[in-house]
């Protein structure tokens, strides 16, 4: 049975994402001057070390190991939570945009018409 993607191909893909991340981070930092764009670039750069950590754990315990699955799950959940805290402290916005303004893009006249319609 032929593999869909080999490990060297996956490594090259991850290195490509890392290179794109460096470019995005530099553009966000120097050109656009956006913390959010720089943060996305940093996330892409972090793909490489995360991929290497995943591979080391899977090589040590095997692909079929529940122990490796649980270690990777715990590691990535912890890193995800730490990353979210770091993102909120550095960028100041949420990926999920928790505090969205629901009235954005609605004119005052539309809001008044909605209130009039609700009153009837």
The first five atom37 places (N, CA, C, CB, O) and aatype in JSON, in Angstrom:
{
  "aatype": [20, 20, 20, 20, 20, 20, 20, 20, 20, 20, 20, 20, 20, 20, 20, 20, 20, 20, 20, 20, 20, 20, 20, 20, 20, 20, 20, 20, 20, 20, 20, 20, 20, 20, 20, 20, 20, 20, 20, 20, 20, 20, 20, 20, 20, 20, 20, 20, 20, 20, 20, 20, 20, 20, 20, 20, 20, 20, 20, 20, 20, 20, 20, 20, 20, 20, 20, 20, 20, 20, 20, 20, 20, 20, 20, 20, 20, 20, 20, 20, 20, 20, 20, 20, 20, 20, 20, 20, 20, 20, 20, 20, 20, 20, 20, 20, 20, 20, 20, 20, 20, 20, 20, 20, 20, 20, 20, 20, 20, 20, 20, 20, 20, 20, 20, 20, 20, 20, 20, 20],
  "atom_mask": [
    [1, 1, 1, 1, 1],
    [1, 1, 1, 1, 1],
    [1, 1, 1, 1, 1],
    [1, 1, 1, 1, 1],
    [1, 1, 1, 1, 1],
    [1, 1, 1, 1, 1],
    [1, 1, 1, 1, 1],
    [1, 1, 1, 1, 1],
    [1, 1, 1, 1, 1],
    [1, 1, 1, 1, 1],
    [1, 1, 1, 1, 1],
    [1, 1, 1, 1, 1],
    [1, 1, 1, 1, 1],
    [1, 1, 1, 1, 1],
    [1, 1, 1, 1, 1],
    [1, 1, 1, 1, 1],
    [1, 1, 1, 1, 1],
    [1, 1, 1, 1, 1],
    [1, 1, 1, 1, 1],
    [1, 1, 1, 1, 1],
    [1, 1, 1, 1, 1],
    [1, 1, 1, 1, 1],
    [1, 1, 1, 1, 1],
    [1, 1, 1, 1, 1],
    [1, 1, 1, 1, 1],
    [1, 1, 1, 1, 1],
    [1, 1, 1, 1, 1],
    [1, 1, 1, 1, 1],
    [1, 1, 1, 1, 1],
    [1, 1, 1, 1, 1],
    [1, 1, 1, 1, 1],
    [1, 1, 1, 1, 1],
    [1, 1, 1, 1, 1],
    [1, 1, 1, 1, 1],
    [1, 1, 1, 1, 1],
    [1, 1, 1, 1, 1],
    [1, 1, 1, 1, 1],
    [1, 1, 1, 1, 1],
    [1, 1, 1, 1, 1],
    [1, 1, 1, 1, 1],
    [1, 1, 1, 1, 1],
    [1, 1, 1, 1, 1],
    [1, 1, 1, 1, 1],
    [1, 1, 1, 1, 1],
    [1, 1, 1, 1, 1],
    [1, 1, 1, 1, 1],
    [1, 1, 1, 1, 1],
    [1, 1, 1, 1, 1],
    [1, 1, 1, 1, 1],
    [1, 1, 1, 1, 1],
    [1, 1, 1, 1, 1],
    [1, 1, 1, 1, 1],
    [1, 1, 1, 1, 1],
    [1, 1, 1, 1, 1],
    [1, 1, 1, 1, 1],
    [1, 1, 1, 1, 1],
    [1, 1, 1, 1, 1],
    [1, 1, 1, 1, 1],
    [1, 1, 1, 1, 1],
    [1, 1, 1, 1, 1],
    [1, 1, 1, 1, 1],
    [1, 1, 1, 1, 1],
    [1, 1, 1, 1, 1],
    [1, 1, 1, 1, 1],
    [1, 1, 1, 1, 1],
    [1, 1, 1, 1, 1],
    [1, 1, 1, 1, 1],
    [1, 1, 1, 1, 1],
    [1, 1, 1, 1, 1],
    [1, 1, 1, 1, 1],
    [1, 1, 1, 1, 1],
    [1, 1, 1, 1, 1],
    [1, 1, 1, 1, 1],
    [1, 1, 1, 1, 1],
    [1, 1, 1, 1, 1],
    [1, 1, 1, 1, 1],
    [1, 1, 1, 1, 1],
    [1, 1, 1, 1, 1],
    [1, 1, 1, 1, 1],
    [1, 1, 1, 1, 1],
    [1, 1, 1, 1, 1],
    [1, 1, 1, 1, 1],
    [1, 1, 1, 1, 1],
    [1, 1, 1, 1, 1],
    [1, 1, 1, 1, 1],
    [1, 1, 1, 1, 1],
    [1, 1, 1, 1, 1],
    [1, 1, 1, 1, 1],
    [1, 1, 1, 1, 1],
    [1, 1, 1, 1, 1],
    [1, 1, 1, 1, 1],
    [1, 1, 1, 1, 1],
    [1, 1, 1, 1, 1],
    [1, 1, 1, 1, 1],
    [1, 1, 1, 1, 1],
    [1, 1, 1, 1, 1],
    [1, 1, 1, 1, 1],
    [1, 1, 1, 1, 1],
    [1, 1, 1, 1, 1],
    [1, 1, 1, 1, 1],
    [1, 1, 1, 1, 1],
    [1, 1, 1, 1, 1],
    [1, 1, 1, 1, 1],
    [1, 1, 1, 1, 1],
    [1, 1, 1, 1, 1],
    [1, 1, 1, 1, 1],
    [1, 1, 1, 1, 1],
    [1, 1, 1, 1, 1],
    [1, 1, 1, 1, 1],
    [1, 1, 1, 1, 1],
    [1, 1, 1, 1, 1],
    [1, 1, 1, 1, 1],
    [1, 1, 1, 1, 1],
    [1, 1, 1, 1, 1],
    [1, 1, 1, 1, 1],
    [1, 1, 1, 1, 1],
    [1, 1, 1, 1, 1],
    [1, 1, 1, 1, 1],
    [1, 1, 1, 1, 1],
    [1, 1, 1, 1, 1]
  ],
  "atom_positions": [
    [[0.84, -1.18, 0.0], [0.0, 0.0, 0.0], [0.89, 1.24, 0.0], [-0.96, 0.0, 1.22], [1.79, 1.37, 0.83]],
    [[0.64, 2.14, -0.9], [1.45, 3.33, -1.06], [0.98, 4.42, -0.09], [1.39, 3.84, -2.51], [-0.22, 4.68, 0.05]],
    [[1.97, 5.05, 0.58], [1.64, 6.15, 1.47], [1.26, 7.38, 0.65], [2.83, 6.48, 2.4], [1.79, 7.6, -0.43]],
    [[0.33, 8.16, 1.18], [-0.08, 9.37, 0.49], [1.01, 10.43, 0.54], [-1.37, 9.91, 1.09], [1.27, 11.12, -0.44]],
    [[1.65, 10.57, 1.69], [2.72, 11.54, 1.85], [3.8, 10.9, 2.7], [2.2, 12.88, 2.48], [3.51, 10.3, 3.74]],
    [[5.03, 11.03, 2.29], [6.14, 10.43, 3.03], [6.66, 11.42, 4.06], [7.27, 10.0, 2.08], [6.34, 12.61, 4.01]],
    [[7.46, 10.93, 4.97], [8.01, 11.79, 6.01], [8.88, 12.91, 5.44], [8.8, 10.97, 7.0], [8.76, 14.05, 5.88]],
    [[9.78, 12.61, 4.47], [10.55, 13.74, 3.9], [9.66, 14.79, 3.24], [11.56, 13.22, 2.87], [9.96, 15.99, 3.3]],
    [[8.58, 14.36, 2.6], [7.67, 15.33, 2.0], [6.98, 16.17, 3.07], [6.62, 14.62, 1.13], [6.82, 17.38, 2.92]],
    [[6.59, 15.52, 4.16], [5.96, 16.25, 5.26], [6.95, 17.23, 5.89], [5.44, 15.27, 6.33], [6.57, 18.35, 6.24]],
    [[8.21, 16.81, 6.03], [9.22, 17.7, 6.58], [9.42, 18.92, 5.7], [10.55, 16.96, 6.76], [9.57, 20.04, 6.19]],
    [[9.43, 18.71, 4.38], [9.58, 19.84, 3.46], [8.37, 20.78, 3.53], [9.77, 19.32, 2.01], [8.53, 21.99, 3.46]],
    [[7.19, 20.22, 3.68], [5.98, 21.04, 3.82], [6.05, 21.88, 5.09], [4.72, 20.14, 3.85], [5.73, 23.07, 5.07]],
    [[6.47, 21.27, 6.19], [6.58, 22.0, 7.45], [7.65, 23.08, 7.35], [6.9, 21.04, 8.6], [7.46, 24.19, 7.86]],
    [[8.78, 22.77, 6.7], [9.81, 23.79, 6.51], [9.3, 24.94, 5.65], [11.06, 23.18, 5.88], [9.64, 26.1, 5.89]],
    [[8.49, 24.62, 4.65], [7.89, 25.67, 3.82], [6.97, 26.56, 4.63], [7.12, 25.05, 2.65], [7.0, 27.79, 4.49]],
    [[6.14, 25.95, 5.48], [5.26, 26.74, 6.35], [6.08, 27.61, 7.3], [4.32, 25.82, 7.15], [5.7, 28.75, 7.58]],
    [[7.18, 27.08, 7.78], [8.05, 27.85, 8.67], [8.64, 29.05, 7.93], [9.18, 26.95, 9.22], [8.7, 30.15, 8.49]],
    [[9.07, 28.84, 6.69], [9.62, 29.95, 5.89], [8.55, 31.0, 5.62], [10.19, 29.42, 4.57], [8.82, 32.2, 5.7]],
    [[7.34, 30.56, 5.28], [6.24, 31.5, 5.07], [5.96, 32.27, 6.37], [4.95, 30.75, 4.59], [5.67, 33.47, 6.33]],
    [[6.04, 31.58, 7.5], [5.82, 32.22, 8.78], [6.83, 33.31, 9.08], [5.85, 31.2, 9.88], [6.49, 34.36, 9.62]],
    [[8.09, 33.06, 8.72], [9.12, 34.07, 8.92], [8.81, 35.31, 8.09], [10.52, 33.52, 8.55], [8.93, 36.44, 8.57]],
    [[8.41, 35.1, 6.83], [8.08, 36.22, 5.96], [6.88, 37.0, 6.5], [7.8, 35.72, 4.52], [6.9, 38.23, 6.55]],
    [[5.84, 36.27, 6.91], [4.63, 36.92, 7.45], [4.96, 37.68, 8.73], [3.51, 35.88, 7.72], [4.49, 38.8, 8.93]],
    [[5.77, 37.08, 9.6], [6.13, 37.75, 10.86], [6.92, 39.02, 10.59], [6.94, 36.81, 11.76], [6.67, 40.06, 11.21]],
    [[7.87, 38.96, 9.67], [8.65, 40.15, 9.36], [7.8, 41.23, 8.7], [9.82, 39.79, 8.45], [7.95, 42.42, 9.01]],
    [[6.91, 40.82, 7.79], [6.01, 41.8, 7.17], [5.1, 42.45, 8.2], [5.17, 41.14, 6.07], [4.91, 43.66, 8.2]],
    [[4.54, 41.62, 9.08], [3.66, 42.15, 10.11], [4.37, 43.07, 11.08], [3.02, 41.03, 10.86], [3.78, 44.03, 11.58]],
    [[5.63, 42.77, 11.34], [6.37, 43.55, 12.32], [6.92, 44.84, 11.72], [7.5, 42.73, 12.89], [6.8, 45.9, 12.32]],
    [[7.52, 44.75, 10.54], [8.2, 45.91, 9.97], [7.33, 46.72, 9.01], [9.43, 45.46, 9.24], [7.37, 47.95, 9.05]],
    [[6.55, 46.06, 8.17], [5.82, 46.77, 7.12], [4.43, 47.18, 7.59], [5.72, 45.9, 5.85], [4.08, 48.36, 7.58]],
    [[3.64, 46.2, 8.0], [2.24, 46.46, 8.37], [2.13, 47.02, 9.79], [1.4, 45.18, 8.24], [1.17, 47.71, 10.12]],
    [[3.11, 46.71, 10.62], [3.13, 47.11, 12.02], [1.89, 46.63, 12.78], [3.23, 48.62, 12.12], [1.24, 47.38, 13.51]],
    [[1.59, 45.35, 12.56], [0.43, 44.75, 13.2], [0.88, 43.61, 14.09], [-0.59, 44.24, 12.15], [1.56, 42.68, 13.64]],
    [[0.52, 43.68, 15.35], [0.86, 42.59, 16.27], [0.15, 41.31, 15.88], [0.51, 42.97, 17.71], [0.69, 40.22, 16.04]],
    [[-1.07, 41.43, 15.38], [-1.84, 40.24, 15.02], [-1.19, 39.5, 13.85], [-3.28, 40.63, 14.66], [-1.04, 38.28, 13.9]],
    [[-0.8, 40.21, 12.8], [-0.15, 39.58, 11.65], [1.18, 38.98, 12.07], [0.06, 40.61, 10.51], [1.52, 37.87, 11.65]],
    [[1.93, 39.68, 12.91], [3.18, 39.14, 13.41], [2.93, 37.86, 14.22], [3.91, 40.18, 14.28], [3.7, 36.9, 14.12]],
    [[1.88, 37.85, 15.0], [1.52, 36.66, 15.78], [1.2, 35.47, 14.9], [0.34, 36.96, 16.66], [1.6, 34.35, 15.21]],
    [[0.49, 35.7, 13.8], [0.2, 34.59, 12.87], [1.49, 34.06, 12.27], [-0.76, 35.05, 11.77], [1.64, 32.85, 12.08]],
    [[2.42, 34.95, 11.96], [3.72, 34.5, 11.44], [4.48, 33.66, 12.45], [4.55, 35.7, 11.03], [5.09, 32.65, 12.1]],
    [[4.44, 34.07, 13.7], [5.12, 33.32, 14.76], [4.49, 31.94, 14.91], [5.07, 34.09, 16.09], [5.2, 30.96, 15.14]],
    [[3.18, 31.86, 14.8], [2.5, 30.57, 14.89], [2.98, 29.65, 13.78], [0.97, 30.75, 14.81], [3.22, 28.46, 14.02]],
    [[3.12, 30.17, 12.56], [3.62, 29.34, 11.46], [5.06, 28.92, 11.7], [3.51, 30.11, 10.14], [5.44, 27.8, 11.36]],
    [[5.86, 29.79, 12.28], [7.25, 29.43, 12.57], [7.3, 28.31, 13.61], [8.03, 30.67, 13.07], [8.19, 27.46, 13.55]],
    [[6.39, 28.31, 14.56], [6.37, 27.3, 15.61], [5.92, 25.93, 15.11], [5.48, 27.75, 16.73], [5.99, 24.96, 15.87]],
    [[5.46, 25.82, 13.89], [5.07, 24.52, 13.33], [6.25, 23.55, 13.32], [4.51, 24.68, 11.91], [6.07, 22.37, 13.61]],
    [[7.44, 24.04, 12.99], [8.62, 23.17, 12.89], [8.97, 22.51, 14.23], [9.81, 23.96, 12.38], [9.08, 21.29, 14.27]],
    [[9.17, 23.27, 15.32], [9.51, 22.58, 16.56], [8.39, 21.68, 17.08], [9.86, 23.59, 17.62], [8.66, 20.64, 17.67]],
    [[7.14, 22.07, 16.85], [6.04, 21.21, 17.28], [6.02, 19.9, 16.49], [4.69, 21.93, 17.11], [5.77, 18.84, 17.06]],
    [[6.3, 19.98, 15.19], [6.36, 18.79, 14.35], [7.51, 17.88, 14.81], [6.53, 19.17, 12.86], [7.35, 16.66, 14.86]],
    [[8.64, 18.46, 15.14], [9.78, 17.67, 15.61], [9.48, 17.0, 16.94], [11.02, 18.55, 15.72], [9.85, 15.85, 17.14]],
    [[8.83, 17.72, 17.86], [8.46, 17.12, 19.15], [7.48, 15.96, 18.94], [7.84, 18.17, 20.08], [7.62, 14.92, 19.58]],
    [[6.5, 16.14, 18.07], [5.54, 15.09, 17.76], [6.26, 13.86, 17.23], [4.49, 15.59, 16.74], [5.99, 12.74, 17.67]],
    [[7.19, 14.05, 16.29], [7.92, 12.93, 15.7], [8.78, 12.21, 16.72], [8.78, 13.41, 14.56], [8.87, 10.98, 16.69]],
    [[9.43, 12.94, 17.62], [10.27, 12.3, 18.63], [9.42, 11.41, 19.54], [11.02, 13.36, 19.46], [9.8, 10.29, 19.86]],
    [[8.27, 11.92, 19.94], [7.39, 11.13, 20.81], [6.85, 9.91, 20.07], [6.22, 12.0, 21.32], [6.82, 8.82, 20.63]],
    [[6.43, 10.09, 18.84], [5.9, 8.95, 18.07], [6.98, 7.92, 17.77], [5.27, 9.44, 16.76], [6.71, 6.72, 17.78]],
    [[8.21, 8.37, 17.5], [9.31, 7.43, 17.25], [9.67, 6.65, 18.51], [10.53, 8.18, 16.72], [10.04, 5.48, 18.44]],
    [[9.58, 7.3, 19.66], [9.95, 6.64, 20.91], [8.93, 5.58, 21.32], [10.1, 7.68, 22.02], [9.31, 4.51, 21.8]],
    [[7.65, 5.87, 21.14], [6.61, 4.96, 21.62], [5.91, 4.18, 20.51], [5.59, 5.72, 22.39], [5.25, 3.18, 20.78]],
    [[6.04, 4.62, 19.28], [5.38, 3.94, 18.15], [4.07, 4.63, 17.8], [5.12, 2.46, 18.49], [3.42, 5.25, 18.64]],
    [[3.7, 4.51, 16.52], [2.48, 5.17, 16.04], [1.21, 4.57, 16.64], [2.4, 5.09, 14.54], [0.2, 5.27, 16.76]],
    [[1.25, 3.29, 17.01], [0.06, 2.62, 17.52], [-0.08, 2.72, 19.03], [0.07, 1.18, 17.11], [-0.97, 2.1, 19.61]],
    [[0.78, 3.48, 19.66], [0.82, 3.53, 21.11], [-0.19, 4.54, 21.66], [2.22, 3.89, 21.58], [-0.24, 5.7, 21.23]],
    [[-0.99, 4.08, 22.61], [-1.93, 4.96, 23.3], [-1.15, 5.95, 24.18], [-2.94, 4.14, 24.16], [-1.55, 7.1, 24.37]],
    [[-0.02, 5.47, 24.73], [0.8, 6.32, 25.57], [1.3, 7.54, 24.78], [2.0, 5.53, 26.14], [1.28, 8.67, 25.29]],
    [[1.75, 7.31, 23.54], [2.21, 8.42, 22.7], [1.06, 9.37, 22.37], [2.84, 7.89, 21.4], [1.24, 10.59, 22.35]],
    [[-0.11, 8.8, 22.12], [-1.3, 9.63, 21.85], [-1.62, 10.53, 23.03], [-2.5, 8.75, 21.52], [-1.87, 11.72, 22.85]],
    [[-1.62, 9.97, 24.22], [-1.94, 10.75, 25.41], [-0.88, 11.8, 25.72], [-2.12, 9.83, 26.61], [-1.2, 12.92, 26.12]],
    [[0.4, 11.44, 25.52], [1.47, 12.41, 25.75], [1.34, 13.57, 24.77], [2.86, 11.74, 25.6], [1.42, 14.73, 25.16]],
    [[1.13, 13.26, 23.49], [0.98, 14.32, 22.48], [-0.26, 15.16, 22.75], [0.91, 13.71, 21.08], [-0.22, 16.39, 22.59]],
    [[-1.35, 14.52, 23.14], [-2.58, 15.28, 23.42], [-2.36, 16.23, 24.59], [-3.75, 14.31, 23.72], [-2.72, 17.4, 24.51]],
    [[-1.76, 15.74, 25.68], [-1.51, 16.59, 26.84], [-0.55, 17.72, 26.5], [-0.94, 15.76, 28.0], [-0.75, 18.86, 26.91]],
    [[0.48, 17.41, 25.73], [1.46, 18.42, 25.34], [0.83, 19.51, 24.49], [2.61, 17.77, 24.59], [1.05, 20.7, 24.74]],
    [[0.05, 19.12, 23.49], [-0.52, 20.11, 22.59], [-1.66, 20.9, 23.24], [-1.02, 19.44, 21.32], [-1.87, 22.06, 22.91]],
    [[-2.39, 20.28, 24.15], [-3.42, 21.03, 24.88], [-2.75, 22.07, 25.78], [-4.31, 20.06, 25.73], [-3.19, 23.22, 25.83]],
    [[-1.7, 21.67, 26.49], [-0.99, 22.61, 27.38], [-0.37, 23.74, 26.58], [0.1, 21.88, 28.19], [-0.47, 24.9, 26.97]],
    [[0.26, 23.41, 25.45], [0.86, 24.46, 24.62], [-0.21, 25.36, 24.0], [1.72, 23.82, 23.52], [0.01, 26.56, 23.84]],
    [[-1.36, 24.79, 23.66], [-2.44, 25.6, 23.12], [-2.99, 26.59, 24.13], [-3.56, 24.7, 22.63], [-3.25, 27.75, 23.8]],
    [[-3.16, 26.13, 25.36], [-3.65, 27.03, 26.41], [-2.61, 28.11, 26.73], [-3.99, 26.24, 27.68], [-2.96, 29.28, 26.91]],
    [[-1.34, 27.72, 26.8], [-0.29, 28.71, 27.05], [-0.19, 29.69, 25.89], [1.07, 28.0, 27.27], [0.03, 30.88, 26.09]],
    [[-0.35, 29.19, 24.68], [-0.32, 30.06, 23.5], [-1.47, 31.04, 23.5], [-0.36, 29.23, 22.25], [-1.29, 32.2, 23.1]],
    [[-2.64, 30.61, 23.92], [-3.79, 31.52, 23.97], [-3.56, 32.64, 25.0], [-5.08, 30.74, 24.32], [-3.88, 33.8, 24.74]],
    [[-3.01, 32.28, 26.15], [-2.72, 33.29, 27.16], [-1.68, 34.28, 26.63], [-2.22, 32.63, 28.47], [-1.81, 35.49, 26.81]],
    [[-0.63, 33.75, 25.98], [0.4, 34.63, 25.43], [-0.18, 35.52, 24.34], [1.57, 33.8, 24.87], [0.15, 36.7, 24.26]],
    [[-1.04, 34.95, 23.5], [-1.67, 35.73, 22.42], [-2.52, 36.87, 23.0], [-2.55, 34.82, 21.52], [-2.44, 38.01, 22.55]],
    [[-3.32, 36.55, 24.0], [-4.2, 37.57, 24.6], [-3.37, 38.67, 25.27], [-5.15, 36.92, 25.64], [-3.75, 39.84, 25.23]],
    [[-2.24, 38.31, 25.89], [-1.4, 39.32, 26.54], [-0.65, 40.16, 25.53], [-0.42, 38.65, 27.48], [-0.47, 41.36, 25.75]],
    [[-0.21, 39.57, 24.42], [0.62, 40.31, 23.47], [-0.21, 41.06, 22.43], [1.57, 39.37, 22.78], [0.03, 42.23, 22.17]],
    [[-1.18, 40.35, 21.85], [-1.99, 40.97, 20.79], [-3.18, 41.71, 21.37], [-2.47, 39.92, 19.78], [-3.53, 42.79, 20.91]],
    [[-3.81, 41.12, 22.38], [-4.94, 41.79, 23.02], [-6.29, 41.44, 22.43], [-4.74, 43.25, 22.95], [-7.32, 41.94, 22.9]],
    [[-6.32, 40.58, 21.4], [-7.59, 40.13, 20.85], [-7.63, 38.62, 20.89], [-7.79, 40.66, 19.4], [-6.6, 37.96, 21.08]],
    [[-8.8, 38.09, 20.7], [-8.98, 36.66, 20.73], [-9.05, 36.11, 19.32], [-10.22, 36.28, 21.51], [-9.52, 36.79, 18.4]],
    [[-8.59, 34.86, 19.13], [-8.79, 34.19, 17.85], [-10.28, 34.11, 17.54], [-8.16, 32.78, 17.87], [-10.71, 34.27, 16.4]],
    [[-11.05, 33.85, 18.57], [-12.48, 33.63, 18.4], [-13.26, 34.93, 18.43], [-13.0, 32.71, 19.48], [-14.47, 34.92, 18.18]],
    [[-12.61, 36.04, 18.72], [-13.24, 37.35, 18.78], [-14.41, 37.32, 19.76], [-13.71, 37.8, 17.39], [-15.55, 37.59, 19.39]],
    [[-14.1, 36.98, 21.01], [-15.11, 36.79, 22.04], [-15.97, 38.02, 22.28], [-14.46, 36.39, 23.33], [-17.16, 37.9, 22.56]],
    [[-15.41, 39.19, 22.17], [-16.12, 40.42, 22.49], [-16.48, 41.19, 21.23], [-15.28, 41.3, 23.42], [-16.12, 42.35, 21.09]],
    [[-17.18, 40.55, 20.35], [-17.54, 41.23, 19.11], [-18.67, 42.21, 19.35], [-17.92, 40.22, 18.02], [-19.54, 41.99, 20.19]],
    [[-18.66, 43.29, 18.6], [-19.73, 44.28, 18.65], [-20.79, 43.87, 17.64], [-19.19, 45.73, 18.35], [-20.55, 43.91, 16.43]],
    [[-21.94, 43.48, 18.12], [-22.99, 42.96, 17.25], [-23.64, 44.06, 16.42], [-24.05, 42.25, 18.07], [-24.36, 43.77, 15.46]],
    [[-23.41, 45.31, 16.76], [-24.04, 46.41, 16.03], [-23.14, 46.98, 14.95], [-24.45, 47.51, 16.98], [-23.5, 47.96, 14.3]],
    [[-21.97, 46.4, 14.74], [-21.04, 46.93, 13.73], [-21.67, 46.81, 12.35], [-19.68, 46.17, 13.78], [-22.18, 45.75, 11.98]],
    [[-21.63, 47.88, 11.61], [-22.18, 47.87, 10.26], [-23.67, 48.18, 10.19], [-21.93, 46.54, 9.65], [-24.24, 48.21, 9.1]],
    [[-24.3, 48.41, 11.32], [-25.73, 48.73, 11.34], [-25.87, 50.23, 11.58], [-26.5, 47.9, 12.44], [-25.33, 50.77, 12.54]],
    [[-26.59, 50.87, 10.71], [-26.76, 52.31, 10.87], [-27.75, 52.6, 12.0], [-27.23, 52.97, 9.55], [-28.48, 51.71, 12.44]],
    [[-27.76, 53.85, 12.44], [-28.66, 54.25, 13.52], [-30.12, 54.15, 13.07], [-28.34, 55.68, 13.98], [-30.99, 53.81, 13.87]],
    [[-30.39, 54.45, 11.81], [-31.75, 54.37, 11.29], [-32.24, 52.93, 11.31], [-31.83, 54.94, 9.86], [-33.38, 52.66, 11.69]],
    [[-31.37, 51.99, 10.89], [-31.76, 50.58, 10.91], [-32.05, 50.1, 12.33], [-30.67, 49.71, 10.29], [-33.0, 49.35, 12.55]],
    [[-31.25, 50.55, 13.28], [-31.46, 50.15, 14.67], [-32.79, 50.71, 15.19], [-30.3, 50.64, 15.57], [-33.51, 50.03, 15.91]],
    [[-33.11, 51.96, 14.81], [-34.37, 52.55, 15.24], [-35.54, 51.81, 14.6], [-34.42, 54.05, 14.9], [-36.55, 51.58, 15.25]],
    [[-35.42, 51.44, 13.32], [-36.49, 50.7, 12.66], [-36.7, 49.36, 13.31], [-36.19, 50.52, 11.19], [-37.84, 48.91, 13.44]],
    [[-35.61, 48.69, 13.73], [-35.73, 47.41, 14.42], [-36.46, 47.59, 15.75], [-34.34, 46.77, 14.65], [-37.3, 46.77, 16.11]],
    [[-36.14, 48.67, 16.48], [-36.8, 48.93, 17.76], [-38.28, 49.24, 17.53], [-36.11, 50.08, 18.5], [-39.13, 48.82, 18.33]],
    [[-38.62, 49.98, 16.47], [-40.01, 50.29, 16.17], [-40.78, 49.03, 15.82], [-40.1, 51.3, 15.02], [-41.93, 48.85, 16.23]],
    [[-40.14, 48.15, 15.06], [-40.8, 46.89, 14.66], [-41.03, 46.0, 15.87], [-39.95, 46.14, 13.6], [-42.04, 45.3, 15.95]],
    [[-40.09, 46.01, 16.84], [-40.23, 45.19, 18.03], [-41.34, 45.73, 18.93], [-38.9, 45.12, 18.79], [-41.98, 44.98, 19.67]],
    [[-41.55, 47.05, 18.88], [-42.56, 47.67, 19.74], [-43.99, 47.37, 19.25], [-42.34, 49.2, 19.81], [-44.94, 47.41, 20.03]],
    [[-44.13, 47.06, 17.98], [-45.47, 46.85, 17.42], [-45.98, 45.51, 17.72], [-45.48, 47.05, 15.95], [-47.09, 45.17, 17.32]]
  ]
}
